[in-house]
Amino acid sequence: MEVFYIILFIVAFLYASVGHGGASGYLALMAKYGIAPEVMKPTALLLNLFVSGSAFLQFYRGNHFLKNIFLPLAAASIPMSFIGGMLVIEDHIYKRILGALLLMPVVRLLFFKNTDQSALKDSNFYISLLVGGSIGLLSGMIGIGGGIILSPVLLLLKWTDQKQTAAISALFIFVNSVAGLAGQFTKGIEFNNNMLIYVVVAFSGGLLGAYYGASKFNHNVLKNVLGLVLFMAAFKLWFV
């Protein structure tokens, strides 16, 4: 289990450095170690709360958070994530769906240039509601916070730069994880006996990753890290 905790720390560090909670990475890791699916989803969402919360605080302190973009996304995603959390989907199906979704933004992040500040566009309220609701439902169904889907969407729409995207995604993940957990509570959930250790390890990795992501890494590093993280997550979800 020592190797499990080391990988868990690294996953939390990488995801937090780009404003993510890491649920897809945790799911892949737990699947590799034979943890029961009914334990995986709530565990991933709980770890999300600690890692995404610490990431948001760091990016917020760096003045990268845009409330006007976040609010309509969250308003639509929270109720839909709750509904999604009450739905049951076969384990192998949601992994394949998520793995396929992750490959699309990898191409955008690794093979296209960063969005220049002068090229940023104003967000659209109605598109924000559509995007937030769709991601929220999917997030609740498969047990993630939705940041891995939201981040590339924001970048493709050119509403935010890398660090603004990280700040918005971190809080988006946090509120969706709360809503998803609430939805799962309606049908009963259970946690691993080592949950406290999971939380301490993931929280430590998340704090360190968020610090470097918000104040040390530049935009090119963030783009490459995010692309690598998404590719690794997609690979693990398809083949682990």
C-alpha positions in Angstrom: 0.0 0.0 0.0 3.0 2.3 0.3 3.2 2.6 -3.5 -0.6 3.4 -3.5 -0.1 6.4 -1.2 2.9 7.7 -3.1 0.9 7.6 -6.4 -2.1 9.2 -4.6 0.2 12.1 -3.5 1.5 12.6 -7.0 -2.0 12.5 -8.5 -3.2 15.1 -6.1 -0.2 17.3 -6.7 -0.6 17.2 -10.5 -4.3 17.8 -10.5 -4.2 20.6 -7.9 -1.5 22.4 -9.9 -4.0 23.0 -12.6 -7.0 23.6 -10.3 -8.4 20.1 -10.4 -9.6 17.8 -7.6 -8.2 14.6 -9.2 -11.3 12.3 -9.0 -10.6 10.6 -12.4 -7.1 9.9 -11.2 -8.3 8.5 -7.9 -10.8 6.3 -9.6 -8.2 4.9 -11.9 -5.8 4.3 -9.0 -8.4 2.7 -6.8 -9.6 0.4 -9.7 -6.0 -0.8 -10.1 -5.8 -1.7 -6.5 -9.1 -3.6 -6.5 -11.2 -1.2 -4.4 -14.9 -1.9 -4.8 -16.8 0.4 -7.2 -19.4 1.3 -4.6 -16.5 2.7 -2.4 -14.6 4.4 -5.3 -17.2 7.1 -6.2 -17.8 8.6 -2.8 -14.1 8.3 -1.9 -13.1 10.1 -5.1 -15.6 12.9 -4.4 -14.5 13.3 -0.8 -10.9 13.6 -1.8 -12.0 16.1 -4.4 -13.3 18.4 -1.6 -10.0 18.6 0.1 -7.8 18.9 -2.9 -10.0 21.2 -5.0 -10.7 23.4 -1.9 -7.0 23.9 -1.3 -6.4 24.6 -5.0 -9.1 27.2 -5.1 -7.7 29.1 -2.1 -4.3 29.3 -3.7 -5.6 30.5 -7.1 -8.0 32.9 -5.5 -5.2 34.5 -3.5 -3.4 34.9 -6.8 -6.4 37.0 -8.1 -7.2 34.5 -10.8 -10.8 33.9 -9.9 -13.6 35.3 -12.1 -16.9 35.2 -10.2 -19.1 36.4 -13.1 -18.0 33.3 -15.2 -18.3 30.9 -12.3 -21.8 31.7 -11.0 -23.9 30.7 -14.0 -21.9 27.5 -14.5 -22.3 26.5 -10.8 -26.0 27.5 -10.7 -26.8 25.0 -13.5 -24.3 22.3 -12.4 -25.1 21.9 -8.7 -28.7 20.6 -9.1 -27.8 18.5 -12.1 -24.8 17.0 -10.2 -27.2 16.0 -7.4 -29.5 14.3 -9.8 -26.6 12.6 -11.5 -25.4 11.3 -8.1 -28.7 9.5 -7.7 -28.3 7.7 -11.0 -26.6 4.3 -11.4 -24.3 3.6 -14.3 -22.2 0.5 -15.0 -18.6 0.9 -13.9 -17.0 0.0 -17.2 -19.4 2.2 -19.2 -18.7 5.4 -17.3 -14.9 4.8 -17.4 -15.1 4.4 -21.2 -17.2 7.5 -21.6 -14.9 9.6 -19.4 -11.8 8.2 -21.1 -13.1 9.2 -24.5 -14.0 12.7 -23.3 -10.6 13.3 -22.0 -8.8 12.7 -25.3 -10.4 15.6 -27.0 -8.9 18.4 -24.8 -5.5 16.7 -24.8 -5.1 17.6 -28.5 -6.2 21.2 -27.8 -3.8 21.6 -24.9 -0.7 19.9 -26.3 -0.8 21.0 -29.9 -2.4 24.5 -29.9 -0.9 27.7 -28.5 -2.1 29.4 -25.3 -4.9 32.0 -25.6 -3.5 35.4 -25.5 -5.0 37.9 -23.1 -6.0 40.1 -26.0 -7.9 37.2 -27.6 -10.1 36.5 -24.6 -13.8 36.8 -25.2 -16.8 37.7 -23.0 -18.7 34.7 -21.6 -22.3 34.0 -22.6 -24.9 33.5 -19.8 -27.0 30.9 -21.7 -24.1 28.9 -23.0 -22.7 28.9 -19.4 -26.0 27.4 -18.1 -25.9 24.7 -20.8 -22.3 23.8 -20.2 -22.6 23.8 -16.4 -25.8 21.7 -16.4 -24.4 19.1 -18.9 -21.1 18.8 -17.1 -22.9 18.7 -13.7 -25.1 15.8 -14.7 -22.3 13.8 -16.2 -20.1 14.5 -13.2 -22.6 13.3 -10.7 -23.2 10.1 -12.7 -19.5 9.0 -12.9 -18.3 10.4 -9.6 -16.1 13.3 -10.5 -16.2 17.1 -10.0 -16.2 18.0 -13.7 -13.1 20.2 -13.8 -11.4 17.9 -16.3 -14.3 18.6 -18.7 -14.9 22.3 -17.8 -11.3 23.4 -18.1 -10.8 22.6 -21.8 -14.3 24.0 -22.6 -13.4 27.3 -21.0 -10.1 27.4 -22.9 -11.7 26.5 -26.3 -14.3 29.2 -25.8 -11.5 31.6 -24.9 -13.3 32.9 -21.9 -10.3 32.5 -19.5 -6.6 32.0 -19.5 -4.9 29.0 -17.9 -4.8 30.2 -14.3 -8.3 31.8 -14.5 -9.5 28.4 -15.8 -7.7 26.6 -12.9 -9.4 28.9 -10.3 -12.9 28.5 -11.7 -12.5 24.8 -12.2 -11.3 24.3 -8.6 -14.4 25.8 -7.1 -16.6 24.2 -9.7 -15.2 20.8 -8.7 -15.7 21.6 -5.0 -19.4 22.5 -5.3 -20.2 19.6 -7.7 -18.5 17.1 -5.4 -20.6 18.3 -2.5 -23.8 18.0 -4.7 -22.7 14.6 -6.1 -22.0 13.2 -2.6 -25.4 14.5 -1.4 -27.1 12.7 -4.3 -25.2 9.5 -3.5 -26.2 9.7 0.2 -29.8 9.3 -0.9 -29.0 5.7 -2.0 -26.4 4.9 0.7 -22.6 5.1 0.5 -19.6 3.5 2.2 -16.0 4.5 2.7 -12.7 2.6 3.0 -11.3 1.9 6.5 -8.2 3.8 5.4 -10.1 6.9 4.4 -8.4 9.2 7.0 -5.0 8.3 5.5 -6.3 8.9 2.0 -7.4 12.3 3.0 -4.1 13.3 4.7 -2.0 12.1 1.7 -4.3 13.7 -1.0 -4.6 16.9 1.0 -0.9 17.2 1.4 -0.3 16.6 -2.3 -3.0 19.0 -3.2 -1.7 21.9 -1.0 1.8 21.6 -2.5 0.5 21.3 -6.1 -1.9 24.2 -5.7 0.9 26.4 -4.3 3.2 25.7 -7.3 0.4 26.0 -9.8 -0.8 29.3 -8.5 2.4 31.1 -7.8 5.4 29.2 -9.4 4.4 27.5 -12.6 4.0 29.6 -15.8 1.2 29.2 -18.3 3.1 26.9 -20.6 3.9 24.6 -17.8 0.3 24.5 -16.7 -0.8 23.7 -20.2 1.6 20.8 -20.5 0.9 19.5 -17.1 -2.9 19.6 -17.7 -2.5 17.9 -21.1 -0.3 15.2 -19.5 -2.7 14.7 -16.6 -5.7 14.3 -18.9 -3.9 11.9 -21.2 -2.8 9.8 -18.2 -6.3 9.7 -16.8 -7.8 8.7 -20.2 -5.3 5.9 -20.6 -5.9 4.6 -17.1 -9.7 4.7 -17.5 -9.5 2.7 -20.7 -6.8 0.2 -19.9 -6.5 -0.2 -16.1 
